[in-house]
């Protein structure tokens, strides 16, 4: 080994940066709270969008950790600690869900018994869409995520101390049912929290759609975090260009998967032309929302498909970083386009709370992330496959 | 120099010794080299100085042509050649064209990949001179071979063969067509 990177985060990223993030986060949340007093309805929808943005990124990270453990992946060992740190934020995301509980009546039409009583479709769906079962599911989703995340994280960080290779096998065993639990929880939470904003709608693809978007955003976030650490002088010889290349390939592939799912959802509904299904797209293409839809087709699929195709773009960290930022941005646009037409019905309207909620949740999220990062090594220092991963070459 | 001589072939026992030999030979000025190994050896492409394949460009162009032909075909058929009203949708329903455009893109790209690969590798060939050598059959199990080809500007049957043994090659053979 030529040069061993320090696994210990120190200096600006470990000390000042989390404080800056906490300050931005607190300011963002405070400003969002003020906007709640002005316009509670707008606040809840913007907050839900920001919440979903960070939740989906965390879920994508859970998928990454699970799948890498499951397939006994060698190349990704050096990268794995970053998503492991991200999924440890599920507890924080559970706290961020609390404000949404106060907005259930504003967000979700089906929580009003009077509305449901006069609506045949909602009566039929009320076996699933009722407040009690909804809350049970909320507890279930967060329990599953927090437990899975803690299990992976604790084993992986214990291994940093003991070097016990059986912990790797145990994580692999957990990931077998972990991937099933992940598939169920991400699908149903997407249905519960986002799709049920329009409870009359039918789409069997919605869960996969959110899953595809979260994986794209999460891979972009993992790449970006690794590059931020690299810029600060960490992991430069550990997470090498070959690893970024592979992250880029996964990102590119999952972005095409997103496009495929997004188009399939639209296409089947367009073809069948049944009013119970088409109204969702009519609502989401109304006025200037139409331009956002076109932006998604071009910006989430067309532009990245052409620009991010070449291996040179994936292996060049400047272009890779630019694409990763773009993927995160367009993922936010995607969620914005899914959620916001429910409150801003005639077309796109901008409100400051859209940004302050994002900064609020994001600031605290990043602050907690970097505070935890300095407590643990930046890569799994005693993973049995670490050497494989460090010598990994991408052909 | 005899006309039927194709190359000189040397055998190595491990991927590391082969890789080292390739690097040495490259430094000595040899350019027309080829290696044969039971499995891909990391770093070999760089060591030989192989240029990136042109195949991705062929595939990209074929894919684009496939996409365009899928679009053109369906537009022509459904807007002028054979107009059919399908569930009341406009004749030019580009949404409905997408699956066929996608499929034709994949088909053309796949053809481009397979036939492009064959053409770039000059395949199929009836036989390869290497098959006539004594040792080359071990390449599928444990043999690592370096071949210095006759078109190299430094190539000279005796000197090159000697050079191959010098850099660690064993069972050096002259390959004849």
Boltz contact constraints between the chains, C-beta under 6 A:
constraints:
  - contact:
      token1: [A, 270]
      token2: [B, 95]
      max_distance: 6.0
  - contact:
      token1: [A, 393]
      token2: [B, 42]
      max_distance: 6.0
